[in-house]
Amino acid sequence: MLKQFYFSIDLSYQEFLPYYQGQIHSIVATTKQGVRVQFPAVHLRKYVTSNGIQGYFCLNTENNKFLSLIKLA
């Protein structure tokens, strides 16, 4: 079953650094509906700027498996 989860992330560059370096492997985020989702941090690397990661994202899964992560805003 395909599911979509919407959440915001606001991490400074320093806060995200351990994830980027692979010291921490998973991100746990809470959706606007209060559902906690966990996914590999590597999928956020393309969204890192000198300010870190800020934005509103959509996580797409199927049968609890990662499909995609899209930055919406």
URURKA-V498528 format. One record per run of one state. SS is the DSSP state (2 for helix, 1 for strand, 0 for the rest). FROM is the first residue (numbers start at 1). TO is the last residue. Records with the same first field share a line. If there is no record, write none. Layout:
# URURKA-V498528
SS: FROM-TO ; FROM-TO
This chain:
# URURKA-V498528
0: 1-1 ; 12-12 ; 21-25 ; 31-35 ; 48-48 ; 50-51 ; 63-64 ; 72-73
1: 2-11 ; 26-30 ; 36-40 ; 49-49 ; 52-62 ; 65-71
2: 13-20 ; 41-47
